[in-house]
Amino acid sequence: MSQDLKTAALEYHEKPRPGKLSVEITKPTQTSRDLSLAYSPGVAEPVREIAKDPENAYRYTGKGNLVGVISDGSAILGLGNLGPLPSKPVMEGKGVLFKRFAGIDVFDIEVDSESPQAFIDTVSRIADTFGGINLEDIKAPECFEVERALKEQCSVPIFHDDQHGTAIVTAAGMLNALDLQGKKVEDAKVVCMGAGAAAIACMKLLISCGIKSENIFMLDSKGVIHSGRDNLNQYKAMFAIDTDARTLDDAMEGADVFLGVSGPDLLPVETLKKMAPNPIVFACSNPDPEIKPEVALTARDDLIMATGRSDYPNQVNNVLGFPFIFRGALDVRASAINEEMKVAAVNAIRDLAKEPVPQEICEAYNVESFEFGKEYILPKPMDVRLLEFVPAAVARAAIDSGVARHGYPAHYPLKALEDVQ
């Protein structure tokens, strides 16, 4: 990061008021009567109603539009395990995105826990405060157990965005890229460099979208994850295949897709050249990708390239997913965010990329036009239509899969309802 950007970032967070979030009052507080309704004695009435039926919390409190963004700080962005308090700017930032893109309120909570079980116990005890919980920046493999346990113990949706948000946006872009390159999903050979939380979630969701598990070559720091290895945890073992491939070079021979969720500059040009014609490369290590787009595109002009960066085309950005997924889940009071809802989000995002882009969105990015193609496989974050179509698809999937406790919202677009039925 340049010194100018570092200084600007620190000033942004400090001035004119420290932090990026505040709490607002939603009811009148101008008179004595207002205060008697807001607190004693008036507050006793909704208390009694909620005691009669916990569902009344959605009627009389902000629970239904409130998400807890919760971390232990064990895997902060690309900075590693710095602890809970240093994660607070990131959790506040997540809250900004929830509010900006989907109108969802957030409490950010940083948990100083001595073990994954202590974290689970803390979160499960406060879960009823929220309409949903977004877990963030928790290291692998602990994050898998944390999410699994909280899903079992909590009655609100639990969503680890580093896993599933990344997977949803990656899958949407990947499926569109396969279409553009004339490749069938069921035939595509996929190489995944990285075997952490994001990588495993991406591959599991791609399988739900039609990729064959036997066509996935996953690599960790020791090479290809194959059936002959005896040093695999249960999560990596799901992707162990019977193959003679041992190295990245071996795996990339004739590959259709490369997904990098590992580290900078780990994909050599000579290895890239071993891929099949019309390959797809998602180099998503941030801020420095596994291979720089200008290098990759010089070596392969038949390539579709995506990164996690906003200064190149085809940014794989979680903000395309989590605000709108939670919006749909909250609006039907879903008890979970399940596989059907994730796939519905994938399809809504990928379909939106194929729609004509309104001029005001183009102007927001200072370009004349966007058109579905090699440099536009995903919608832009500022595309307001995401809020129209993704929550609708997620809500319908929640209803159809039986996890919704409320009907399809009357204010949702009928067109979106028709599209997802």
C-alpha positions in Angstrom: 0.0 0.0 0.0 1.3 3.4 -0.9 2.0 5.9 1.9 -0.7 8.2 0.5 -3.3 5.4 0.6 -2.2 4.4 4.1 -2.6 7.9 5.4 -6.0 8.4 3.7 -7.3 5.0 5.1 -6.3 6.0 8.6 -7.8 9.4 8.3 -11.0 7.9 6.9 -11.4 5.7 9.9 -10.5 8.3 12.5 -12.2 11.6 11.3 -14.5 13.4 11.8 -15.7 10.6 14.2 -13.8 7.3 14.9 -15.3 4.2 13.3 -17.7 3.6 10.4 -21.0 2.7 12.1 -23.5 4.3 14.5 -26.8 3.5 16.1 -29.8 5.5 15.0 -33.1 6.0 16.8 -36.2 5.0 14.7 -39.0 6.4 16.8 -40.0 9.9 18.0 -38.3 10.9 21.3 -39.3 14.6 21.5 -41.8 14.5 24.4 -42.3 13.0 27.8 -44.9 10.7 26.3 -42.5 9.5 23.6 -40.0 8.5 26.3 -42.7 6.8 28.3 -43.6 4.7 25.2 -39.9 4.0 24.4 -39.0 2.9 27.9 -40.8 2.7 31.2 -43.7 2.1 31.5 -44.7 1.5 27.8 -41.9 -0.9 27.0 -43.5 -3.5 29.2 -46.2 -4.1 26.7 -44.0 -5.5 23.9 -42.1 -7.4 26.5 -45.3 -9.2 27.5 -46.2 -10.0 23.9 -42.7 -11.4 23.2 -42.9 -13.5 26.3 -46.2 -15.0 25.0 -44.8 -15.7 21.5 -41.1 -15.2 20.7 -42.1 -14.6 17.0 -43.4 -11.2 18.2 -39.8 -10.1 18.5 -39.9 -9.6 14.8 -43.0 -7.4 15.2 -41.9 -5.2 18.1 -38.0 -5.0 17.8 -35.4 -4.6 15.2 -34.4 -8.3 15.3 -35.8 -9.0 11.8 -33.4 -6.5 10.1 -30.4 -7.1 12.3 -27.3 -9.2 11.5 -24.5 -10.0 13.9 -21.1 -9.8 12.1 -18.9 -11.9 14.4 -15.3 -12.8 14.4 -12.5 -14.2 16.6 -9.9 -12.4 14.5 -8.0 -15.6 13.7 -7.8 -15.0 9.9 -8.2 -11.2 9.2 -8.2 -10.5 5.5 -4.7 -11.4 4.3 -3.2 -10.4 7.6 -3.5 -13.6 9.6 -4.3 -14.3 13.2 -4.1 -10.8 14.9 -6.8 -11.4 17.4 -10.4 -10.1 17.9 -9.8 -6.4 18.5 -7.8 -5.7 15.4 -10.6 -7.3 13.4 -13.0 -4.6 14.5 -12.4 -2.3 11.5 -13.1 -5.2 9.1 -16.3 -6.1 11.0 -17.4 -2.5 10.9 -16.6 -2.4 7.2 -18.8 -5.5 6.7 -21.6 -3.6 8.5 -21.1 -0.7 6.1 -21.6 -3.0 3.1 -24.7 -4.6 4.6 -26.3 -1.2 5.2 -25.2 0.4 2.0 -26.3 -2.4 -0.4 -29.2 -4.0 1.4 -30.4 -1.7 4.2 -29.5 -4.3 6.8 -28.5 -3.1 10.3 -25.4 -4.7 11.9 -23.9 -5.1 15.3 -20.2 -6.1 15.0 -19.0 -8.4 17.7 -15.4 -9.4 18.3 -15.0 -12.5 20.6 -11.9 -13.1 22.6 -12.3 -16.8 22.9 -9.7 -19.3 24.2 -11.0 -22.1 21.9 -13.4 -22.8 19.1 -15.8 -24.3 21.6 -15.7 -21.1 23.7 -16.5 -19.1 20.6 -19.4 -21.4 19.7 -20.8 -21.1 23.3 -20.6 -17.3 23.2 -22.3 -16.9 19.8 -25.0 -19.5 20.5 -26.0 -17.7 23.7 -26.5 -14.3 21.9 -27.9 -15.6 18.6 -31.5 -14.8 19.4 -30.6 -11.1 19.4 -30.3 -11.3 15.6 -32.2 -12.2 12.5 -29.1 -13.8 11.2 -25.4 -14.2 11.9 -22.5 -13.5 9.5 -19.3 -15.3 10.7 -16.2 -13.6 9.4 -12.4 -14.1 9.4 -12.2 -17.4 11.3 -9.3 -19.6 10.4 -9.6 -23.1 8.8 -10.2 -25.8 9.7 -11.8 -24.5 12.9 -14.3 -22.4 10.9 -15.9 -25.6 9.6 -16.7 -27.0 13.0 -17.7 -23.5 14.3 -20.3 -23.1 11.6 -21.6 -26.7 11.8 -22.1 -26.4 15.5 -23.8 -23.0 15.4 -26.1 -24.2 12.6 -27.2 -27.1 14.9 -27.7 -24.9 18.0 -29.2 -21.7 16.5 -32.6 -21.0 15.1 -31.4 -18.1 12.8 -29.3 -18.5 9.6 -25.6 -18.8 10.2 -23.4 -17.9 7.2 -19.6 -17.9 7.1 -19.1 -15.5 4.3 -15.4 -16.3 3.7 -16.6 -19.7 2.7 -20.0 -19.4 1.1 -20.0 -15.8 -0.1 -16.8 -16.4 -2.0 -18.2 -19.7 -3.4 -21.4 -18.1 -4.6 -19.8 -15.3 -6.5 -17.0 -17.5 -7.8 -19.6 -20.1 -9.1 -21.7 -17.4 -10.8 -18.7 -16.0 -12.7 -17.3 -19.5 -13.4 -20.5 -20.8 -14.9 -20.8 -17.7 -17.1 -17.2 -18.1 -18.2 -17.7 -21.7 -19.1 -20.7 -20.7 -21.3 -18.7 -18.0 -23.0 -15.8 -20.4 -23.7 -18.2 -23.1 -25.1 -17.4 -25.6 -22.4 -19.9 -28.0 -20.7 -20.0 -27.8 -16.9 -20.1 -31.6 -16.6 -16.9 -32.0 -18.7 -14.8 -29.2 -17.3 -11.5 -30.1 -15.7 -10.9 -27.8 -12.7 -7.7 -27.1 -10.9 -8.0 -25.5 -7.5 -4.8 -24.1 -5.9 -5.6 -23.8 -2.3 -7.4 -26.0 0.2 -8.6 -23.7 2.9 -12.2 -22.6 3.8 -12.8 -20.6 0.6 -11.4 -23.3 -1.7 -13.4 -26.1 -0.2 -16.6 -24.1 -0.2 -16.1 -23.1 -3.8 -15.6 -26.7 -4.9 -18.5 -28.0 -3.0 -20.8 -25.4 -4.5 -19.5 -26.0 -8.0 -20.3 -29.6 -7.5 -23.9 -28.6 -6.6 -23.9 -26.6 -9.9 -22.9 -29.5 -12.0 -19.1 -29.9 -11.9 -18.0 -33.5 -11.5 -16.0 -34.2 -8.3 -13.7 -36.6 -10.2 -12.8 -33.6 -12.5 -11.5 -31.5 -9.6 -7.8 -31.4 -8.8 -7.2 -29.6 -5.5 -3.8 -28.7 -4.3 -2.5 -27.7 -0.9 1.1 -26.8 0.1 2.2 -30.4 -0.4 0.8 -30.8 -3.9 -2.2 -32.5 -5.4 -4.7 -34.0 -2.9 -4.9 -37.6 -4.1 -6.2 -40.8 -2.6 -2.7 -42.1 -1.8 -2.0 -39.4 0.8 -2.3 -40.1 4.5 -1.9 -36.6 5.8 -5.3 -35.1 5.0 -7.9 -33.7 7.4 -11.5 -34.7 6.8 -12.3 -31.6 4.8 -9.4 -32.1 2.3 -10.1 -35.8 2.1 -13.4 -35.2 0.5 -11.5 -34.0 -2.6 -8.9 -36.8 -2.7 -9.0 -38.4 -6.2 -7.3 -41.4 -7.8 -4.7 -39.7 -10.0 -1.0 -39.9 -10.9 -0.8 -36.1 -10.9 1.3 -34.8 -8.0 2.3 -31.2 -8.9 0.6 -28.1 -10.2 2.3 -28.7 -13.6 0.8 -32.2 -13.7 -2.7 -31.1 -12.8 -2.7 -28.2 -15.2 -2.2 -30.4 -18.3 -5.3 -29.9 -20.3 -7.2 -28.1 -17.5 -10.2 -26.0 -18.5 -10.4 -24.0 -15.3 -7.8 -22.7 -12.7 -9.1 -21.3 -9.4 -6.4 -19.7 -7.2 -7.2 -19.0 -3.6 -3.7 -19.4 -2.3 -1.0 -16.7 -2.7 0.7 -14.2 -5.1 2.6 -15.2 -8.2 2.2 -19.0 -7.8 1.0 -19.7 -11.3 3.9 -19.6 -13.7 3.4 -18.6 -17.4 4.7 -22.0 -18.6 2.2 -23.8 -16.4 -0.6 -21.6 -17.7 0.3 -22.6 -21.3 -0.4 -26.2 -20.5 -4.2 -25.5 -20.1 -6.7 -26.6 -22.7 -7.8 -24.1 -25.4 -10.0 -21.3 -24.2 -9.1 -21.6 -20.6 -10.6 -19.8 -17.6 -8.4 -18.4 -14.8 -9.7 -17.0 -11.5 -6.6 -15.8 -9.7 -8.3 -14.6 -6.5 -5.4 -14.1 -4.1 -5.7 -10.5 -2.7 -4.2 -8.0 -3.2 -1.7 -9.8 -5.4 -3.2 -12.6 -7.6 -1.6 -16.0 -8.5 -0.7 -14.5 -11.9 -1.2 -10.9 -13.0 -3.8 -10.4 -15.7 -1.5 -8.6 -18.1 1.0 -11.4 -17.8 -1.7 -14.1 -18.3 -3.4 -12.4 -21.2 -0.1 -11.9 -23.0 0.6 -15.6 -22.7 -3.0 -16.7 -23.6 -5.2 -14.5 -25.8 -7.9 -17.1 -25.6 -8.2 -16.7 -21.9 -11.1 -15.4 -19.6 -9.4 -13.9 -16.5 -10.9 -12.9 -13.2 -9.3 -11.6 -10.0 -10.3 -10.3 -6.6 -9.2 -6.7 -7.5 -11.4 -3.8 -8.5 -8.8 -2.4 -10.9 -9.2 -5.3 -13.4 -12.3 -6.6 -15.2 -14.2 -9.4 -13.7 -13.7 -8.7 -10.0 -14.9 -11.7 -7.8 -16.3 -9.6 -5.0 -18.3 -11.0 -2.1 -20.4 -7.9 -1.9 -22.3 -9.2 -4.9 -23.6 -11.9 -2.6 -23.9 -11.6 1.1 -26.0 -8.4 1.5 -28.6 -9.7 -0.9 -28.6 -13.3 0.4 -29.2 -12.1 3.9 -31.9 -9.7 2.6 -33.8 -12.6 1.1 -33.3 -14.8 4.1 -34.4 -12.1 6.6 -37.5 -11.2 4.6 -38.9 -14.7 4.8 -37.5 -15.3 8.4 -35.4 -18.2 7.1 -34.1 -20.6 9.8 -31.0 -21.3 7.6 -29.2 -20.4 4.5 -29.1 -23.8 2.7 -27.7 -25.2 -0.5 -30.8 -24.5 -2.4 -30.6 -20.8 -1.5 -27.0 -20.6 -2.4 -27.6 -22.1 -5.8 -30.5 -19.7 -6.3 -28.2 -16.8 -5.6 -25.6 -18.2 -8.0 -28.2 -18.3 -10.8 -29.6 -14.9 -10.0 -26.2 -13.3 -10.1 -25.1 -15.0 -13.3 -28.4 -14.3 -15.1 -28.2 -10.6 -14.2 -24.8 -10.3 -15.9 -26.5 -11.3 -19.1 -29.0 -8.5 -18.9 -28.5 -5.1 -20.7 -26.8 -2.7 -18.3 -28.6 0.6 -17.6 -26.7 3.7 -18.6 -26.6 5.1 -15.0 -24.6 2.0 -13.9 -22.2 2.5 -16.8 -21.8 6.1 -15.8 -21.0 5.1 -12.2 -18.0 3.2 -13.5 -17.1 5.9 -16.1 -17.5 3.6 -19.1 -19.7 3.9 -22.2 -21.2 0.4 -21.8 -21.0 -3.1 -20.3 -21.9 -6.1 -22.3 -21.9 -9.8 -21.3 -18.6 -11.2 -22.6 -15.0 -12.0 -21.6 -14.5 -8.8 -19.6 -17.9 -8.7 -18.1 -19.0 -12.1 -16.6 -20.4 -10.7 -13.3 -22.6 -7.7 -12.4 -20.9 -4.7 -10.9 -21.5 -4.0 -7.1 -23.2 -0.7 -7.8 -25.9 -2.4 -9.9 -29.0 -1.7 -8.0 -30.8 -4.6 -9.7 -28.9 -7.0 -7.5 -31.2 -5.9 -4.6 -34.2 -6.6 -6.8 -33.4 -10.0 -8.1 -31.0 -11.8 -5.8 -33.1 -11.6 -2.6 -36.2 -12.6 -4.5 -34.5 -15.8 -5.8 -33.1 -16.6 -2.3 -36.5 -16.0 -0.7 -38.3 -18.3 -3.2 -35.6 -21.0 -2.6 -36.1 -20.7 1.1 -39.8 -21.1 0.8 -39.5 -24.0 -1.7 -37.0 -25.8 0.5 -39.0 -25.5 3.7 -36.8 -23.2 5.8 -38.9 -20.0 5.5 -41.2 -19.1 8.3 -42.8 -16.2 6.4 -44.4 -15.9 3.0 -43.0 -14.3 -0.2 -42.9 -10.6 0.6 -45.5 -8.5 -1.1 -43.0 -5.8 -2.0 -40.8 -8.2 -3.9 -40.9 -8.0 -7.7 -43.3 -10.3 -9.5 -40.9 -10.7 -12.4 -38.3 -12.1 -10.1 -40.9 -14.4 -8.6 -41.7 -15.7 -12.1 -38.1 -16.1 -12.9 -37.3 -18.3 -10.0 -40.4 -20.5 -10.1 
